[in-house]
Amino acid sequence: MTLTGALAILRRRGDLWSWALSMALSLLLPISYFFAYAPFTEGWWHVYARWILEGRVPYRDFELLVPPGYPYLMALANRLGLESFLELRIAGLLLLLAIVSLCWYLLRPIISGPALSIVAATSGVLLQSGVAYISYDYVYVAVFFLLLAFALITKVAQLGPSSATRPLMLLSFLSGISLGLVLCFKQTQGLAGVAVGVLTLVAVCVRMAKASESRTLIWFGLRSIGSLLAGVLLPLVLLTALLASQGAFGAFVDDVTGRAADTKGSLGHLLFAWHATIGADAYLASFRALVPIIVLALVLRLGWPRIIRAWHQLGVRPDGKRRTAVTAIGIALVLAISAVIIYWSLSNATTLAAGWRNLMYLQPLVIALVLLVWGAVSNRIPMAWLSVCGASAGLAWASGMSAGITEIGMFLGVGLCLALFVRLAGQTWLTTLLVLCVFLVLLTVTQTSKETAPYSWWGYQVGSTASATETSRTGLTAGLALTPEAASVLSSVESALATVKFCPGEILQFPHMPLFTLDAGAQPQGHLGTYWLDFSSGQAISEEIQRLSNTRISGLVLVDLPEAVWEGHATLFAGGNELPHRQLYELLRVRGETEMDLAFQTTLPDGYGLRVFTDRAANTLECPQVN
């Protein structure tokens, strides 16, 4: 059977085959690394979930700089028996497939068939390309609800003004509920989602009014927007009532607005300073190089009508074979230029100029915004395209508010660019082959990177998946494959902490590796679940310094951060000033070195010192051994 025949069969079988193919392609990357790494930094949310299950109330009893949706979700998962990293990775895999499914649905008005499957799967691969990707993290839950909201707006656009009013109002209301849930998980994505969601729905209503030329649709548009905003408010009202009944609403407002903004520098810095750091991570340089390729292809394709008109003016009427030949030559030219750009990007990944990197990420964002605005006033852009443009822009802005646009902000925007290329160039086997080449390049580069370092965050790295030959049998990592080095460190730290399990005093870790204390059954006794530099406020750190100055510490897992990490966070979030977290580090370091015994010491990749201090009374009558 020829390739053309196979594509024809898939087209006849409809959307189900296309969706199933996108799911199958989306599994190619996860199966190679999902269960072969376990960073010691994993487990932040387990601390908050266990606190909630113990009866502690967010904001009132501990600081939390994000809305409480995810800690409550994790607490529910823990209560249902889903606590180990392995179980949560499986849940995260289902979440990834759900996100790819929504990408597939949002892109379906633009293209169809195998090309749609490949483009949706490409977005899924790009989403995983982040250096610190944990599939079940709260960011991806927020992304899911944001995409769901825009998928519902897509349905509003597809039904059009001729449909009954009640279903359209219901869809707008449900879209608002989904955006409200985003706000319950992550405020930056929620703010961007609501703002761009309203803008997108306004664009859809304007188009409906232009199409029908009826003044009644103005009232319809206002009701639609009102329904969306009412939906947004519903989860927020329920959340407010819950927190108010627990006496935590005032602290909630303080934590998720004032304190959260302070950890990022200021509210203005949080909202708008992202443009200066777009795509600053050189790791993604090879992926960014794919974006200009798509723009180049669009330029070539947009030049095609001019070529045809020029031939007609010369009296030349090219037949189908000539058209195919010229198209093939154009695509070959694009592939050749693409190869040169990819090679150049890979060979200069650490020296690319900031402006060039910024342009690569700005192109999908600019295209999404232009199409969104253009589509509101012009019938040339189908209404159903507006949602994917709005979602792309919303994700980019939301990602930017977390210190810079990354793959989380651009995975759908890049998919939009690919889909536009296929649509403009004509959905043939040649264009399907081209996007397949893009998918395979991205898959290969990402898979190679994941095999080498499946997790890397601020310099801390996890060993290669090929070296993960030992299966963990205990604790939260049970069932996951670890490198022998990681397994040895985990075992040594847990053995050291076991000697002080029954000592009077607190077992704690600084600043961001809770796995050790979680496996030891120790929970923080203060108001901070983590001491990480941009996830704990300066005020809370100052309070913690006072508390720990007079608190007995029986076990301490102290991570000596590289100086570059301190300086990087100070530059990004404190205007270059010293972070208060360093004072806490110095307090713990001095107490560990002068008042406790050094039980274990090692160096983690790359340059992270790890020391475990234990109470000098360990294994005495005051601190009995573990039974």
C-alpha positions as CSV (number, residue, x, y, z in Angstrom):
1,M,0.0,0.0,0.0
2,T,1.3,3.4,-0.9
3,L,1.7,6.3,1.6
4,T,-1.1,8.2,-0.2
5,G,-3.4,5.2,0.1
6,A,-2.7,4.9,3.8
7,L,-3.5,8.5,4.4
8,A,-6.7,8.2,2.5
9,I,-7.8,5.3,4.8
10,L,-7.0,7.4,7.8
11,R,-9.1,10.3,6.5
12,R,-12.1,8.0,5.8
13,R,-11.9,6.5,9.4
14,G,-12.2,10.1,10.8
15,D,-10.9,11.9,13.8
16,L,-10.7,8.8,16.1
17,W,-7.7,7.4,14.2
18,S,-6.0,10.8,14.2
19,W,-6.5,11.2,17.9
20,A,-5.3,7.6,18.6
21,L,-2.2,8.3,16.5
22,S,-1.4,11.4,18.5
23,M,-1.7,9.4,21.7
24,A,0.6,6.7,20.4
25,L,3.2,9.2,19.2
26,S,3.0,11.0,22.6
27,L,4.1,7.8,24.4
28,L,7.3,7.4,22.4
29,L,9.3,9.8,24.7
30,P,7.8,9.0,28.2
31,I,8.5,5.3,28.0
32,S,12.2,6.0,27.6
33,Y,12.7,7.9,30.8
34,F,9.5,8.4,32.9
35,F,10.4,5.8,35.5
36,A,14.2,5.9,35.4
37,Y,15.0,8.9,37.6
38,A,14.1,10.3,41.0
39,P,15.5,13.7,41.9
40,F,16.0,14.4,45.6
41,T,14.2,17.7,45.1
42,E,10.9,15.8,44.4
43,G,8.4,15.8,47.1
44,W,7.7,19.4,47.9
45,W,3.9,19.0,47.6
46,H,4.0,15.9,49.8
47,V,5.0,18.1,52.7
48,Y,2.0,20.3,52.3
49,A,-0.4,17.3,51.6
50,R,0.7,15.6,54.8
51,W,0.3,18.8,56.8
52,I,-3.3,19.1,55.5
53,L,-4.0,15.5,56.4
54,E,-2.6,16.2,59.9
55,G,-5.3,19.0,60.2
56,R,-3.1,22.0,59.5
57,V,-4.8,24.8,57.4
58,P,-2.9,26.4,54.5
59,Y,-1.9,30.1,55.1
60,R,-3.1,30.0,58.7
61,D,-0.8,27.3,59.9
62,F,1.9,27.5,57.2
63,E,3.0,29.7,54.4
64,L,2.0,28.8,50.9
65,L,2.7,31.2,48.0
66,V,0.3,29.6,45.5
67,P,-3.4,29.0,45.7
68,P,-4.3,25.8,47.7
69,G,-5.9,23.8,44.9
70,Y,-2.9,21.5,44.3
71,P,-2.0,20.8,47.9
72,Y,-5.6,19.8,48.5
73,L,-5.5,17.7,45.4
74,M,-2.3,16.0,46.6
75,A,-3.9,15.4,50.0
76,L,-6.9,13.8,48.4
77,A,-4.5,11.6,46.2
78,N,-2.6,10.6,49.4
79,R,-5.8,9.7,51.2
80,L,-6.8,7.5,48.2
81,G,-3.4,5.7,48.4
82,L,-1.6,7.6,45.6
83,E,1.5,8.8,47.3
84,S,4.6,7.1,45.8
85,F,6.4,8.9,43.0
86,L,5.8,5.9,40.8
87,E,2.0,6.1,41.2
88,L,2.1,9.8,40.7
89,R,4.2,9.5,37.5
90,I,1.5,7.2,36.1
91,A,-1.1,9.8,36.9
92,G,1.2,12.4,35.3
93,L,1.4,10.3,32.2
94,L,-2.4,10.3,31.9
95,L,-2.3,14.1,32.5
96,L,0.2,14.5,29.7
97,L,-2.0,12.5,27.3
98,A,-5.0,14.7,28.3
99,I,-3.0,17.8,27.5
100,V,-2.0,16.5,24.1
101,S,-5.6,15.6,23.5
102,L,-6.6,19.2,24.2
103,C,-3.9,20.4,21.9
104,W,-5.2,18.0,19.2
105,Y,-8.7,19.4,19.7
106,L,-7.6,23.1,19.6
107,L,-5.6,22.5,16.4
108,R,-8.3,20.5,14.7
109,P,-10.0,23.5,13.1
110,I,-6.8,24.3,11.2
111,I,-5.6,20.8,10.0
112,S,-6.7,17.2,10.2
113,G,-5.6,13.6,9.8
114,P,-2.0,12.4,10.4
115,A,-0.6,15.9,10.2
116,L,-2.8,16.9,13.1
117,S,-1.6,13.9,15.1
118,I,2.0,14.7,14.5
119,V,1.7,18.4,15.3
120,A,-0.2,17.7,18.5
121,A,2.4,15.1,19.5
122,T,5.1,17.6,18.7
123,S,3.6,20.0,21.2
124,G,3.6,17.2,23.8
125,V,7.3,16.5,23.2
126,L,8.2,20.1,23.5
127,L,6.2,20.4,26.8
128,Q,8.4,17.6,28.2
129,S,11.6,19.1,26.9
130,G,12.0,21.2,30.1
131,V,15.1,20.4,32.1
132,A,13.0,19.9,35.3
133,Y,9.9,18.2,34.0
134,I,7.9,16.3,36.6
135,S,4.7,15.1,34.9
136,Y,2.3,15.5,37.8
137,D,3.5,19.0,38.9
138,Y,0.9,21.7,39.7
139,V,2.0,23.7,36.7
140,Y,0.7,21.0,34.3
141,V,-2.6,20.6,36.2
142,A,-3.1,24.4,35.6
143,V,-2.1,24.0,32.0
144,F,-4.7,21.3,31.5
145,F,-7.6,23.4,32.9
146,L,-6.4,26.4,30.9
147,L,-6.5,24.4,27.6
148,L,-9.9,22.9,28.6
149,A,-11.3,26.4,29.0
150,F,-10.2,27.4,25.5
151,A,-11.4,24.1,24.1
152,L,-14.9,25.1,25.4
153,I,-14.5,28.5,23.7
154,T,-13.7,26.7,20.5
155,K,-17.0,24.8,20.8
156,V,-18.8,28.2,21.2
157,A,-17.2,29.4,18.0
158,Q,-18.0,26.2,16.1
159,L,-21.7,26.3,17.1
160,G,-21.9,29.9,15.9
161,P,-24.7,32.5,16.3
162,S,-27.4,30.3,14.7
163,S,-27.3,27.9,17.7
164,A,-29.6,28.1,20.7
165,T,-28.6,30.6,23.3
166,R,-28.7,28.3,26.3
167,P,-26.0,25.8,25.1
168,L,-23.7,28.7,24.2
169,M,-24.2,30.3,27.7
170,L,-23.5,27.0,29.3
171,L,-20.3,26.5,27.4
172,S,-19.2,30.0,28.3
173,F,-20.0,29.3,32.0
174,L,-18.1,26.0,31.9
175,S,-15.1,27.7,30.3
176,G,-15.2,30.2,33.1
177,I,-15.3,27.4,35.7
178,S,-12.2,25.9,34.1
179,L,-10.4,29.2,34.2
180,G,-11.4,29.7,37.8
181,L,-9.9,26.3,38.6
182,V,-6.7,27.5,37.0
183,L,-6.7,30.4,39.5
184,C,-7.1,27.8,42.3
185,F,-3.9,26.1,41.2
186,K,-1.5,28.8,40.0
187,Q,-2.2,32.5,40.1
188,T,0.0,33.6,37.2
189,Q,-1.6,31.1,34.7
190,G,-5.0,32.0,36.1
191,L,-4.6,35.7,35.6
192,A,-3.2,35.3,32.1
193,G,-5.9,32.7,31.3
194,V,-8.8,34.8,32.4
195,A,-7.5,38.0,30.7
196,V,-6.8,36.3,27.4
197,G,-9.9,34.1,27.7
198,V,-12.2,37.1,28.0
199,L,-10.3,38.7,25.0
200,T,-10.8,35.5,22.9
201,L,-14.5,35.3,23.8
202,V,-14.9,39.0,22.9
203,A,-13.2,38.3,19.5
204,V,-15.6,35.4,18.9
205,C,-18.7,37.5,19.8
206,V,-17.5,40.3,17.5
207,R,-17.2,37.9,14.7
208,M,-20.6,36.5,15.4
209,A,-22.1,40.0,15.4
210,K,-20.4,40.8,12.1
211,A,-21.6,37.6,10.5
212,S,-25.3,38.1,11.4
213,E,-25.5,41.9,11.4
214,S,-27.9,41.7,14.3
215,R,-27.9,44.1,17.2
216,T,-29.3,41.4,19.5
217,L,-25.9,39.7,19.3
218,I,-24.4,42.6,21.2
219,W,-26.6,41.5,24.1
220,F,-25.6,37.9,23.4
221,G,-21.9,38.8,23.6
222,L,-22.3,40.6,26.9
223,R,-24.2,37.6,28.3
224,S,-21.5,35.2,27.1
225,I,-18.8,37.3,28.7
226,G,-20.9,37.6,31.9
227,S,-21.4,33.8,31.9
228,L,-17.7,33.2,31.6
229,L,-16.9,35.6,34.4
230,A,-19.6,34.0,36.6
231,G,-18.0,30.7,36.0
232,V,-14.6,32.1,37.0
233,L,-16.1,33.4,40.2
234,L,-17.8,30.1,41.2
235,P,-14.6,28.2,42.3
236,L,-13.2,31.4,43.8
237,V,-16.3,32.0,45.9
238,L,-16.2,28.4,47.2
239,L,-12.5,28.7,48.0
240,T,-13.1,32.0,49.8
241,A,-15.9,30.5,51.9
242,L,-13.7,27.5,52.8
243,L,-10.7,29.6,53.8
244,A,-12.9,32.1,55.7
245,S,-14.5,29.3,57.7
246,Q,-11.1,28.2,58.7
247,G,-9.9,31.7,59.6
248,A,-7.3,31.7,56.8
249,F,-8.6,34.1,54.2
250,G,-6.6,37.1,55.3
251,A,-3.4,35.1,55.4
252,F,-4.3,33.6,52.0
253,V,-4.6,37.1,50.4
254,D,-1.3,38.1,52.0
255,D,0.6,35.0,50.8
256,V,-0.6,34.7,47.2
257,T,-0.4,38.4,46.4
258,G,2.1,40.4,48.6
259,R,4.5,37.7,49.7
260,A,4.4,35.8,46.4
261,A,5.1,39.0,44.5
262,D,8.0,39.8,46.8
263,T,9.7,36.5,46.2
264,K,9.8,37.5,42.5
265,G,11.0,41.0,43.1
266,S,7.7,43.0,42.8
267,L,4.3,42.8,41.1
268,G,5.4,44.8,38.2
269,H,8.5,42.7,37.7
270,L,6.3,39.6,37.9
271,L,3.9,40.7,35.2
272,F,6.1,42.4,32.7
273,A,9.8,41.8,33.2
274,W,9.7,38.5,31.4
275,H,10.4,40.0,28.0
276,A,14.0,40.5,29.0
277,T,14.6,36.8,29.7
278,I,12.7,35.1,26.9
279,G,14.3,31.8,26.1
280,A,17.4,32.5,28.1
281,D,18.1,28.8,28.7
282,A,20.6,27.7,26.1
283,Y,19.5,24.1,26.5
284,L,16.4,24.9,24.3
285,A,18.4,26.6,21.6
286,S,18.0,23.6,19.3
287,F,14.2,23.7,19.8
288,R,14.0,27.4,19.2
289,A,15.8,26.9,15.9
290,L,12.7,25.0,14.7
291,V,10.5,28.1,15.0
292,P,12.3,30.2,12.4
293,I,12.1,27.2,10.1
294,I,8.3,27.3,10.2
295,V,8.3,31.1,9.7
296,L,10.6,30.6,6.7
297,A,8.3,28.0,5.3
298,L,5.3,30.3,5.7
299,V,7.1,33.0,3.8
300,L,7.9,30.6,1.0
301,R,4.4,29.5,0.8
302,L,2.9,33.0,0.9
303,G,5.2,33.7,-2.0
304,W,3.6,30.9,-4.0
305,P,0.5,32.8,-5.3
306,R,2.8,35.5,-6.6
307,I,4.8,32.9,-8.5
308,I,1.5,31.6,-10.0
309,R,0.4,35.1,-11.0
310,A,3.7,35.9,-12.6
311,W,3.5,32.7,-14.7
312,H,0.0,33.6,-15.7
313,Q,1.1,37.1,-16.8
314,L,3.8,35.4,-18.9
315,G,1.2,33.2,-20.5
316,V,2.5,30.1,-18.7
317,R,-0.2,27.8,-17.3
318,P,1.6,25.2,-15.1
319,D,-0.1,21.8,-15.0
320,G,-0.4,19.7,-11.9
321,K,2.9,17.9,-12.4
322,R,4.8,21.2,-12.6
323,R,3.1,22.5,-9.5
324,T,4.1,19.4,-7.6
325,A,7.6,19.6,-8.8
326,V,8.0,23.3,-7.8
327,T,6.4,22.5,-4.4
328,A,8.8,19.6,-3.9
329,I,11.7,21.9,-4.8
330,G,10.5,24.5,-2.3
331,I,10.1,22.0,0.5
332,A,13.6,20.5,-0.3
333,L,14.9,24.1,0.0
334,V,13.2,24.5,3.3
335,L,14.6,21.2,4.6
336,A,18.1,22.2,3.5
337,I,17.9,25.6,5.2
338,S,16.4,23.9,8.2
339,A,19.4,21.5,8.5
340,V,21.8,24.4,8.3
341,I,19.9,26.3,11.0
342,I,19.7,23.3,13.3
343,Y,23.4,22.6,12.9
344,W,24.3,26.2,13.6
345,S,22.0,26.3,16.6
346,L,23.4,23.1,18.1
347,S,27.0,24.1,17.5
348,N,26.5,27.5,19.1
349,A,24.0,26.6,21.8
350,T,25.9,28.5,24.5
351,T,26.8,31.6,22.5
352,L,23.6,32.5,20.8
353,A,22.9,36.2,21.0
354,A,20.1,37.1,23.4
355,G,18.2,39.0,20.7
356,W,18.3,35.9,18.4
357,R,17.0,33.7,21.2
358,N,14.3,36.1,22.0
359,L,13.2,36.4,18.4
360,M,12.8,32.6,18.2
361,Y,10.4,32.5,21.1
362,L,8.6,35.7,20.2
363,Q,7.6,34.5,16.7
364,P,4.9,32.1,17.8
365,L,3.7,34.6,20.4
366,V,3.5,37.4,17.8
367,I,1.8,35.1,15.3
368,A,-0.8,34.0,17.9
369,L,-1.6,37.6,18.9
370,V,-1.8,38.9,15.3
371,L,-4.2,36.1,14.3
372,L,-6.3,36.7,17.4
373,V,-6.7,40.4,16.7
374,W,-7.0,39.9,12.9
375,G,-9.6,37.2,13.4
376,A,-11.7,39.4,15.5
377,V,-12.2,41.9,12.6
378,S,-11.7,39.8,9.5
379,N,-13.7,36.9,8.0
380,R,-10.5,35.5,6.5
381,I,-9.5,33.9,9.8
382,P,-12.0,31.1,10.8
383,M,-13.6,31.8,14.2
384,A,-12.6,28.4,15.5
385,W,-8.9,29.4,15.1
386,L,-9.3,32.1,17.7
387,S,-9.2,29.8,20.7
388,V,-5.9,28.2,19.9
389,C,-4.4,31.6,19.2
390,G,-5.7,32.9,22.6
391,A,-4.5,29.8,24.4
392,S,-1.0,30.1,22.9
393,A,-0.8,33.8,23.9
394,G,-2.1,33.1,27.4
395,L,0.3,30.3,28.0
396,A,3.2,32.4,26.9
397,W,2.3,35.3,29.2
398,A,1.7,33.0,32.1
399,S,5.1,31.3,31.6
400,G,6.8,34.7,31.4
401,M,5.5,35.6,34.8
402,S,7.6,32.8,36.2
403,A,10.9,34.5,35.2
404,G,10.9,33.8,31.5
405,I,9.1,32.1,28.6
406,T,10.0,28.5,28.5
407,E,8.7,25.4,26.8
408,I,5.6,25.5,29.1
409,G,4.7,28.8,27.5
410,M,5.5,27.9,23.9
411,F,4.6,24.3,23.3
412,L,1.2,25.1,21.9
413,G,2.5,28.2,20.1
414,V,5.0,26.1,18.2
415,G,2.2,23.6,17.4
416,L,0.2,26.5,16.1
417,C,3.0,27.5,13.8
418,L,3.4,24.0,12.4
419,A,-0.4,23.7,11.9
420,L,-0.4,27.1,10.0
421,F,2.4,25.8,7.8
422,V,0.5,22.7,6.9
423,R,-2.7,24.7,6.2
424,L,-1.0,27.3,4.1
425,A,1.3,25.0,2.2
426,G,-1.5,22.5,1.5
427,Q,-2.2,19.3,3.4
428,T,-0.4,16.8,1.3
429,W,1.9,13.9,2.0
430,L,4.8,16.2,1.4
431,T,3.8,18.6,4.2
432,T,2.9,15.7,6.4
433,L,6.4,14.3,5.8
434,L,7.9,17.7,6.7
435,V,6.1,18.0,10.0
436,L,7.0,14.4,10.7
437,C,10.7,15.3,10.2
438,V,10.3,18.2,12.7
439,F,8.7,15.8,15.2
440,L,11.5,13.3,14.8
441,V,14.2,15.9,15.1
442,L,12.6,17.2,18.3
443,L,11.9,13.7,19.6
444,T,15.5,12.6,19.0
445,V,17.1,15.7,20.6
446,T,14.8,15.6,23.6
447,Q,15.2,11.9,24.1
448,T,19.0,12.2,23.9
449,S,18.9,15.0,26.5
450,K,16.6,13.0,28.8
451,E,18.8,10.0,28.6
452,T,21.9,12.1,29.6
453,A,20.2,14.2,32.3
454,P,16.5,13.5,32.8
455,Y,16.3,16.2,35.4
456,S,18.5,19.3,35.9
457,W,17.4,22.3,38.0
458,W,19.7,25.2,38.8
459,G,22.8,23.0,38.3
460,Y,21.6,20.0,40.3
461,Q,21.4,17.0,37.9
462,V,20.2,13.4,38.1
463,G,22.3,10.7,36.5
464,S,21.6,9.2,33.1
465,T,18.7,6.8,32.6
466,A,21.1,4.3,31.1
467,S,22.9,4.2,34.4
468,A,19.7,3.7,36.4
469,T,20.1,0.0,37.1
470,E,18.9,-0.3,40.6
471,T,15.2,-0.4,41.5
472,S,14.3,1.3,44.7
473,R,12.4,-0.9,47.2
474,T,11.4,1.5,49.9
475,G,10.0,5.0,50.6
476,L,8.5,7.3,48.0
477,T,10.9,6.2,45.3
478,A,9.8,2.5,45.5
479,G,9.5,1.0,42.0
480,L,11.6,3.7,40.3
481,A,15.0,3.0,38.8
482,L,17.9,4.8,40.3
483,T,21.6,5.1,39.5
484,P,23.8,3.2,42.0
485,E,25.2,6.5,43.2
486,A,21.8,7.9,43.9
487,A,20.7,4.7,45.6
488,S,23.8,4.8,47.8
489,V,23.2,8.5,48.8
490,L,19.6,7.9,49.6
491,S,20.4,4.8,51.7
492,S,23.2,6.6,53.6
493,V,21.2,9.7,54.4
494,E,18.2,7.6,55.5
495,S,20.5,5.4,57.7
496,A,22.0,8.5,59.3
497,L,18.6,10.1,60.1
498,A,17.3,6.8,61.5
499,T,19.8,7.1,64.4
500,V,18.0,10.3,65.6
501,K,14.4,9.3,64.7
502,F,13.5,9.1,68.4
503,C,15.6,12.1,69.6
504,P,13.9,15.1,71.1
505,G,14.2,17.8,68.5
506,E,13.5,18.5,64.9
507,I,14.7,16.8,61.8
508,L,14.9,19.2,58.9
509,Q,16.5,19.8,55.5
510,F,17.7,23.0,53.8
511,P,16.7,24.2,51.3
512,H,14.9,22.0,48.8
513,M,15.4,18.3,49.1
514,P,12.5,17.0,51.2
515,L,12.7,13.4,50.0
516,F,15.2,12.5,52.8
517,T,13.0,13.8,55.6
518,L,9.8,12.5,54.0
519,D,11.2,9.0,53.9
520,A,12.4,9.5,57.5
521,G,8.8,10.3,58.5
522,A,9.8,13.8,59.7
523,Q,7.7,16.9,58.9
524,P,8.8,20.5,59.4
525,Q,7.5,22.0,62.6
526,G,7.6,25.6,61.5
527,H,5.6,27.5,58.9
528,L,7.7,26.7,55.8
529,G,7.4,23.5,53.8
530,T,10.5,24.4,51.8
531,Y,13.2,27.0,52.1
532,W,13.8,27.3,48.4
533,L,14.9,30.8,47.4
534,D,11.9,31.9,45.4
535,F,9.3,29.8,47.1
536,S,9.6,31.2,50.6
537,S,9.2,34.8,51.5
538,G,11.8,36.9,53.3
539,Q,9.4,37.6,56.1
540,A,8.8,33.9,56.7
541,I,12.5,33.2,56.5
542,S,13.2,35.9,59.2
543,E,10.6,34.3,61.4
544,E,12.2,30.9,60.8
545,I,15.6,32.2,61.8
546,Q,14.2,33.3,65.2
547,R,12.4,30.0,65.7
548,L,15.4,27.8,64.9
549,S,17.8,29.8,67.0
550,N,16.0,28.4,70.0
551,T,15.0,25.0,68.7
552,R,16.8,21.8,69.2
553,I,17.8,20.1,65.9
554,S,18.3,16.4,66.1
555,G,18.9,15.8,62.4
556,L,19.9,18.2,59.6
557,V,20.3,17.5,55.9
558,L,22.2,20.6,54.6
559,V,22.6,21.3,50.9
560,D,25.5,23.6,50.2
561,L,24.3,25.5,47.1
562,P,26.8,26.6,44.5
563,E,27.5,30.3,44.6
564,A,26.1,30.7,41.1
565,V,22.6,29.6,42.5
566,W,22.7,32.3,45.2
567,E,23.8,35.0,42.8
568,G,21.3,33.9,40.1
569,H,18.3,34.2,42.4
570,A,19.6,37.5,43.9
571,T,19.9,38.9,40.4
572,L,16.5,37.6,39.2
573,F,14.4,38.4,42.2
574,A,16.2,40.7,44.6
575,G,17.8,43.3,42.4
576,G,21.3,41.9,43.2
577,N,20.8,42.2,47.0
578,E,21.6,39.4,49.4
579,L,18.7,37.0,50.0
580,P,17.6,36.5,53.7
581,H,17.9,32.7,53.0
582,R,21.6,33.0,53.2
583,Q,21.4,34.1,56.9
584,L,19.3,31.0,57.6
585,Y,21.8,28.8,55.8
586,E,24.7,30.3,57.8
587,L,22.7,29.7,61.1
588,L,22.2,26.0,60.2
589,R,25.7,25.6,58.9
590,V,27.3,26.9,62.1
591,R,25.0,24.9,64.3
592,G,25.7,21.7,62.3
593,E,29.4,22.2,62.3
594,T,29.7,23.2,66.0
595,E,26.9,21.5,67.8
596,M,26.3,18.2,65.9
597,D,28.2,15.3,64.4
598,L,28.9,15.0,60.7
599,A,27.3,11.6,59.8
600,F,27.5,11.7,56.0
601,Q,29.0,13.9,53.3
602,T,29.0,13.8,49.5
603,T,28.9,16.0,46.4
604,L,25.9,15.8,44.0
605,P,26.1,16.8,40.4
606,D,27.0,19.6,39.6
607,G,28.7,21.1,42.6
608,Y,26.0,20.6,45.2
609,G,27.4,19.7,48.6
610,L,25.3,17.4,50.7
611,R,26.0,17.0,54.4
612,V,24.0,15.2,57.1
613,F,24.5,16.3,60.7
614,T,23.1,14.3,63.7
615,D,22.6,15.0,67.4
616,R,25.6,14.2,69.4
617,A,23.4,12.3,71.8
618,A,22.4,9.8,69.1
619,N,22.4,6.2,70.2
620,T,22.4,7.2,73.9
621,L,19.6,6.8,76.4
622,E,18.4,10.3,75.5
623,C,18.2,9.2,71.8
624,P,17.5,5.5,71.7
625,Q,18.2,3.5,68.6
626,V,15.5,2.5,66.1
627,N,13.9,-0.7,67.0
